[in-house]
Amino acid sequence: MSEKIIGILGGMGPEATADLYLRIIKATPAKRDQDHPRVIIYSNSKVPDRTAAILGTGPSPMPELIRAGKRLEESGADFIIIPCNTAHYFIDQLQKELRVPILHMIRLSAARARGSYPKAKKAGLLATDGTVKSGLYKAAFAEVGIEIIEPTPEGQANVMKAIYQCIKAGNLIDGGLLLRGAANDLITGGAEMIICGCTEVSLVLKQGDLSVPVLDPLQALAEAAVAEALPKEHG
């Protein structure tokens, strides 16, 4: 099997895109530069806000997503990954417009949760209002027998504040404090793991920060991309 070229449809947000690329580098069993997979990054920060679109308060991101996906195809990407949870609401529609496959971060995360924590029954979700409303995590995790617990309205407001007013603005410290508070409330409510259901959450919430495991979809996506890109005999 020949090596495949990874296409990253990024910019949602830019720092999460850079974080994903670093994770791909670290997940690659490389001893020299030439051992790494080829990666094409199209960071399109002009994609309209995905949460606003889902909630009906903003324009659809589909035209920009399609434009970016086709740009990656034309540049030679063999498959595409998208470091934005909320954008996965549009992924099935986007896939119909593209020739190359898109790896589904949320489904990959559900499979990892079940494989890594076979006895888990409940997981707490930290995500945007759009991702929560979409039900993507509920559906994917229900398939593997895990119930999703969502924050209270007050807790969800703090999650949104952490993502939009803190982390996207570069204030990771205050964002982390808000997210850990929301996560601990979910743990009190019975969550046996916490899902970083937004790539901005993945920037600040790490394994060991909480009394339960932290499931990071961005890490699952990075490792799946490396596995897809490299020949099976590699490493």
C-alpha positions, 0 to 999 in steps of 0.5 A: 500500500502506498502512502496517502497524503493527509488534507487538513481542513482547518481554521476552525479555529487556527490554533486547534489546526496547528495543535492537530498538526503537532499531534500528527507529527508526534503520533508518527513513528518517525526516525527522520524527516522522510518518515513523516506523512505528507500533509496539506493544510488549508486553514480557512478562518473565514468559514462562518461560525458553525454554532451560529449556523446550527442555532439559526442565527448565522449563515451556513458554513457549507459554501466555504467548507465545500470550497476548502474541501475541493481546494484540498482535493485539487492539491492532492489530498487522499483524505480529509480531516477536520479539527472542529467538532461542530463542523461535523454537523455538516460532514455528511453533506460535505462528503457528498460534494467531495471525491475523497473520504473524510475521517469522522472525528466523533465516531472515532472518539466513540470507538476509542471510548469503548475500547479504552474504557470498556466498563464506562456507562456515562460520559460528560460532554464539554462542547459548543451549543451547536455541537450539543444541539446537534446530538452528534455525540449522543448518537455516536456514543449511544452506538457503543452503549455510553450515555452522554451527560450534558452540563446544566444551562449555567454550566453550558454558559460557562463552557461557551464563555471559556471557548469563545471569550477566553480560549479563542481570544488567547486566554487559555488560563481563564478558559481552563478554569471555567472548563474544569469547573464545568467538568467537575460538575459533570463528574459529580453528576455521574460522568465516568469520563470527560469528552473534549467535545470542542477542539478549543477544549482540547487545547487546555484540558489534559489527561490528569487534570480531573479525577476521571479520564479525559477523552480527547477527540483531537488525539483520536483523529491525529492517530487515525490520520497517521494510521490511514496515511502510512503504509501498514508495514511502516513502523 
